[in-house]
């Protein structure tokens, strides 16, 4: 199986797909799957842009809307995770994963699926120590604080991924596992990106949550993006233990290392995306404590014995089949002839895919539950004092913003 891996998509589906077509033609090969490591920007209309954390001057429809509208069809099965520049209102509808557009599948805030006999897991968002132990308290329309915190990784979702026992072939994260640079040529990385030097030397570059998952899951491959550069590493899990091949990729721009083709041994095709039995069992077991307020989940009382739950899920999948539920539009499509849409914000519509999955698992729909607080943010303002240990990957400077005039941009975190 030949899998194309892409770094930060930034909504530029047209150019990525064109590049893959060119590779197929010039190298006489066939690509079976495209994986995207975040900042996908599944923007359906101009309202979605208001839920994406980028300065207004950088907001653009780009090309995803054409695939959502059916004007274009993804030429390859495409699987993506979320980063820190997403239409967060839309991805919240698909918290458990689902089709963002025909042939384009979102892995969810955390998730595992199968493509043929290859098992692919992923964690959306980026790490931020201030929000890690909180619940998913953010709801659209977001304010200047929640539009950022909504994409921060939560302990609840990481804890679910930590319950996985069966082997994972590929794992996706947006930011890098912390200390991954110890396993690669970090001096060459610093030569190209000198502003990473202090974070690398202090062991702060990357995500603690991703590092925890890397140590537990030990996948054959781990792909990331976020820092807009290519970096490879080889992780040895204990003396004589398994190896993980790590690769981070750039964003889709000319003369940048944003794409890599990986060949993985697999059963013969054809291949299709399917639900993963173990992951659905974990989802069913933990859904009752899904934290939807600023208060984090109480993880102590969950029965971790999974055999009965696995058997129950297996019987449901045998009855219904393992293919994900069909794509359904839940918002109007962008119309270039009628720009500056001023319709009312739709709030949290229930995506029929999510409803169907929860019905399959006999679980209640909880995603539109309002936080038990008038103030959605547990902080008085988006500017919060932090101690020396409160590091997160948004503190990393990234010096390659492509706009010609960035002199007046303030508080961009690690944007674009």
C-alpha positions in Angstrom: 0.0 0.0 0.0 1.4 3.4 -1.0 0.4 6.2 1.4 1.0 9.9 0.8 1.6 11.9 4.0 1.1 15.7 3.9 2.1 18.2 6.7 -0.1 21.3 7.2 -2.8 21.4 4.5 -4.0 25.0 5.2 -7.1 24.4 3.0 -5.0 23.9 -0.2 -6.5 20.6 -1.3 -6.4 21.4 -5.0 -2.7 21.8 -5.1 -2.0 18.7 -2.9 -4.2 16.5 -5.1 -2.6 18.0 -8.3 0.9 17.2 -6.9 -0.1 13.6 -6.2 -1.5 13.2 -9.7 1.7 14.5 -11.1 3.7 12.1 -9.0 1.6 9.2 -10.1 2.1 10.1 -13.8 5.8 10.9 -13.6 6.8 7.9 -11.4 4.3 5.4 -12.8 2.9 4.6 -9.4 -0.5 4.5 -7.7 -1.3 6.2 -4.4 -3.9 4.5 -2.2 -4.4 7.0 0.6 -3.6 10.5 1.7 -3.0 11.4 5.3 -2.9 15.0 6.5 -1.3 16.0 9.9 -3.5 18.9 10.7 -4.4 22.5 9.9 -6.7 21.0 7.3 -9.1 23.9 7.4 -12.4 22.2 6.5 -14.1 25.5 5.8 -17.6 25.2 4.2 -18.7 28.8 4.1 -17.8 32.2 5.4 -19.4 31.6 8.8 -16.9 28.8 9.4 -14.1 31.2 9.0 -15.2 33.0 12.1 -14.5 29.8 14.1 -10.9 29.5 12.8 -8.2 31.0 14.9 -6.3 33.1 12.3 -6.2 36.9 12.1 -9.0 38.2 9.9 -6.6 39.5 7.2 -5.4 35.9 6.7 -8.9 34.2 6.5 -9.6 32.7 3.1 -12.0 30.1 1.7 -9.3 28.2 -0.1 -10.6 25.0 -1.8 -12.2 22.6 0.7 -15.6 24.1 0.2 -15.7 22.8 -3.4 -15.3 19.2 -2.1 -17.9 19.8 0.5 -20.3 21.2 -2.1 -19.7 18.3 -4.5 -18.2 20.5 -7.2 -15.0 18.4 -6.8 -14.4 14.9 -5.5 -11.3 13.9 -3.6 -9.4 11.6 -6.0 -7.8 9.7 -3.1 -9.3 8.6 0.2 -8.2 11.3 2.6 -7.8 11.0 6.3 -7.0 14.1 8.5 -6.6 15.2 12.1 -7.2 18.7 13.4 -4.5 21.2 14.2 -4.6 24.8 15.6 -6.1 26.4 12.6 -9.4 24.7 11.9 -13.1 25.4 11.4 -13.6 24.2 15.0 -17.4 24.5 14.9 -17.6 22.0 12.1 -15.1 19.5 13.6 -17.0 19.6 16.9 -20.0 18.1 15.0 -17.7 15.2 14.1 -16.1 14.8 17.6 -16.1 11.0 17.2 -14.9 11.2 13.6 -16.7 11.1 10.3 -16.8 12.3 6.7 -16.1 16.0 6.4 -16.8 15.7 2.7 -17.2 12.7 0.3 -14.0 10.6 0.5 -12.5 13.0 3.1 -12.6 11.5 6.6 -11.9 13.3 9.9 -10.4 11.0 12.6 -12.1 13.0 15.3 -10.7 14.7 18.3 -9.1 11.4 19.0 -9.7 8.2 17.0 -8.6 5.0 15.3 -9.9 3.6 12.0 -8.8 0.8 9.7 -7.8 1.2 6.0 -7.6 -2.3 4.7 -5.7 -4.1 7.4 -3.7 -1.0 8.3 -4.7 0.6 11.7 -4.4 4.4 11.8 -4.8 6.4 15.0 -4.7 10.1 15.6 -4.9 13.0 18.1 -6.2 16.4 17.0 -5.1 19.8 18.3 -2.0 20.9 20.1 -0.8 20.6 23.7 -1.3 23.4 26.2 -0.6 22.7 29.8 -3.1 25.2 31.0 -6.1 23.4 29.4 -4.9 19.8 29.4 -6.9 18.6 32.4 -10.0 20.6 31.6 -13.2 19.4 29.9 -14.4 20.4 26.5 -16.2 23.5 27.7 -16.0 25.5 24.4 -19.1 26.0 22.2 -19.6 28.1 19.1 -19.8 31.0 18.6 -16.3 31.2 20.2 -14.9 34.3 21.9 -11.3 35.4 21.7 -10.3 32.9 24.4 -12.3 29.8 23.4 -11.4 30.1 19.7 -7.9 29.1 20.9 -8.6 26.7 23.8 -11.1 24.7 21.7 -8.2 23.0 19.8 -6.1 22.3 22.9 -5.6 18.6 23.6 -7.5 17.2 26.6 -6.4 14.5 29.1 -9.7 12.7 28.6 -9.0 12.0 24.9 -5.4 11.0 25.5 -6.5 8.7 28.3 -8.9 6.9 25.8 -6.0 6.4 23.4 -3.8 5.1 26.2 -6.3 2.2 26.6 -5.4 0.8 23.1 -3.8 -2.6 23.4 -3.7 -3.9 19.8 -0.9 -2.7 17.5 -1.2 0.7 15.7 0.6 0.9 12.3 0.4 4.7 11.9 -0.3 7.5 14.3 -0.9 11.2 13.5 -0.4 14.2 15.7 -0.2 17.9 14.8 2.5 18.9 17.2 5.6 16.8 17.7 6.1 14.5 20.7 8.3 16.3 23.2 12.0 15.2 23.0 11.5 13.5 19.7 14.4 15.7 18.5 16.8 13.6 20.7 16.2 10.8 18.3 17.1 12.7 15.1 19.6 15.2 13.8 18.6 18.1 16.0 21.7 20.1 15.3 20.8 20.3 11.6 17.3 21.3 12.7 18.7 24.1 14.8 20.9 25.2 11.9 17.8 25.7 9.8 15.5 26.9 12.6 17.8 28.6 15.2 14.8 29.7 17.3 14.1 26.1 18.3 17.5 25.8 20.0 16.4 26.9 23.5 13.3 24.7 23.5 15.3 21.7 22.3 18.0 22.2 24.9 15.5 22.5 27.7 13.4 19.5 26.5 10.3 21.7 25.9 9.9 21.4 22.1 6.7 19.4 21.5 3.8 17.8 23.3 4.0 15.9 26.5 0.7 14.1 25.7 2.0 13.0 22.3 5.2 11.7 23.9 3.2 9.7 26.4 1.2 8.1 23.6 4.4 7.4 21.6 5.8 5.5 24.5 2.6 3.5 25.0 1.5 2.8 21.5 4.9 2.3 19.8 3.4 2.6 16.2 5.5 1.6 13.2 5.1 5.2 11.9 4.4 8.5 13.5 3.7 11.6 11.4 3.4 15.2 12.5 3.4 18.8 11.2 2.9 22.2 12.9 6.5 23.5 12.9 6.7 24.0 9.2 9.8 22.0 8.5 10.8 18.5 7.7 12.4 16.4 10.4 13.0 12.7 10.7 13.8 10.6 13.7 14.1 6.9 14.7 12.7 6.0 18.1 14.0 2.8 19.8 11.5 1.6 22.4 13.8 0.0 25.0 16.8 -2.2 24.3 15.8 -4.6 21.5 12.3 -3.2 21.4 10.3 -2.0 18.4 11.2 1.0 16.3 9.0 4.0 15.4 9.9 5.9 12.3 9.0 9.6 12.9 8.5 12.2 10.2 7.4 15.8 10.4 6.5 17.6 7.3 6.1 21.2 6.1 3.1 23.1 4.8 1.9 23.1 1.2 4.1 25.7 -0.6 6.4 25.5 -3.6 9.9 24.2 -2.9 8.9 23.0 0.6 9.0 19.4 2.0 5.3 19.0 2.5 4.7 15.6 1.0 6.2 12.1 1.5 5.2 8.8 -0.1 5.5 5.8 2.3 5.0 2.1 1.2 3.6 -0.2 3.8 3.1 -3.9 3.6 -0.6 -4.7 3.5 -3.2 -7.2 2.3 -4.2 -6.8 -1.3 -6.8 -4.1 -2.1 -9.2 -2.7 -2.8 -9.1 -0.7 0.5 -11.7 1.3 2.3 -12.1 3.2 5.5 -13.8 1.1 8.3 -14.6 1.5 11.9 -12.2 0.0 14.4 -13.7 -2.5 16.9 -11.4 -1.8 19.8 -11.7 2.0 19.5 -15.5 1.8 19.4 -15.4 -0.3 22.5 -13.2 2.3 24.2 -15.5 5.0 23.1 -18.5 3.2 24.5 -16.8 2.5 27.8 -15.7 6.1 28.4 -18.5 8.2 26.8 -20.4 8.5 30.1 -17.7 10.6 31.6 -17.1 12.8 28.5 -16.3 16.2 30.2 -18.3 19.0 28.7 -17.7 21.7 31.3 -14.4 23.3 32.5 -14.2 20.5 35.1 -12.1 17.6 33.8 -13.2 14.0 33.6 -13.1 11.7 36.7 -11.1 8.9 35.1 -10.9 6.8 38.3 -14.2 5.1 38.2 -14.2 3.6 34.7 -14.2 -0.2 34.5 -11.2 -0.9 32.2 -12.1 -4.5 31.6 -13.0 -4.4 27.9 -13.8 -8.0 26.9 -17.6 -7.8 27.3 -17.6 -4.4 25.6 -15.5 -5.6 22.7 -17.8 -8.6 22.2 -20.9 -6.3 22.3 -19.4 -3.9 19.7 -18.3 -6.9 17.5 -21.8 -8.2 17.4 -23.2 -4.7 16.4 -20.6 -4.4 13.6 -21.4 -7.8 12.4 -25.0 -6.9 12.1 -24.5 -3.4 10.6 -21.1 -3.6 8.9 -17.9 -1.6 9.5 -18.3 1.2 6.9 -18.7 4.7 8.5 -22.2 6.3 8.1 -22.7 8.3 4.9 -21.7 12.0 4.6 -24.4 14.5 5.2 -24.2 18.3 4.7 -25.1 20.3 7.8 -24.4 23.8 6.6 -24.9 25.8 3.4 -22.0 25.8 0.9 -20.0 28.8 0.0 -21.2 30.6 -3.1 -18.5 32.8 -4.6 -21.2 34.9 -6.4 -22.8 35.8 -3.1 -19.9 36.7 -0.8 -20.1 38.2 2.6 -22.8 35.9 3.9 -24.5 37.5 6.9 -26.7 34.6 8.1 -27.1 33.8 11.7 -24.7 31.5 13.5 -26.1 27.9 13.5 -24.7 27.0 16.9 -24.1 23.3 17.4 -26.2 21.4 14.9 -26.4 17.6 15.3 -24.5 15.9 12.5 -26.5 12.8 11.4 -23.3 10.8 11.1 -22.5 11.4 14.8 -26.1 10.7 15.8 -26.1 7.4 13.8 -22.8 6.3 15.3 -24.0 7.0 18.8 -27.3 5.1 18.1 -25.2 2.2 16.9 -23.3 2.2 20.2 -26.5 2.9 22.2 -25.0 6.1 23.6 -26.7 9.4 24.3 -25.9 12.5 22.2 -24.1 14.9 24.6 -22.2 17.3 22.3 -24.8 20.1 22.5 -24.9 20.1 26.3 -24.3 23.6 27.6 -21.4 24.0 30.1 -22.7 24.5 33.7 -21.3 28.0 33.7 -22.3 31.4 32.4 -18.7 32.1 31.6 -17.5 29.5 29.1 -13.9 30.2 29.8 -12.4 29.3 33.2 -10.0 32.2 32.9 -10.7 35.9 33.2 -9.1 36.8 29.9 -7.0 35.2 27.1 -3.9 36.7 28.6 -3.0 34.6 31.6 0.1 34.7 33.7 2.1 31.5 33.7 4.8 30.0 35.7 8.0 28.6 34.2 6.5 25.1 33.9 3.4 26.2 31.9 4.9 25.8 28.5 3.0 25.0 25.4 3.7 24.6 21.7 2.0 27.9 20.8 5.0 29.7 22.4 7.3 28.5 19.6 8.1 31.2 17.1 7.6 30.3 13.5 9.4 32.6 11.1 7.9 31.7 7.8 4.6 33.6 7.6 4.1 34.0 3.9 2.4 37.4 4.1 4.6 40.3 3.0 3.5 42.6 5.8 3.5 41.0 9.3 4.8 44.0 11.2 1.3 44.9 12.6 0.3 41.3 13.5 0.1 40.9 17.3 -0.2 37.7 19.4 -0.2 35.3 16.5 1.0 32.4 18.7 2.6 30.1 16.0 0.1 31.0 13.3 0.4 30.0 9.7 
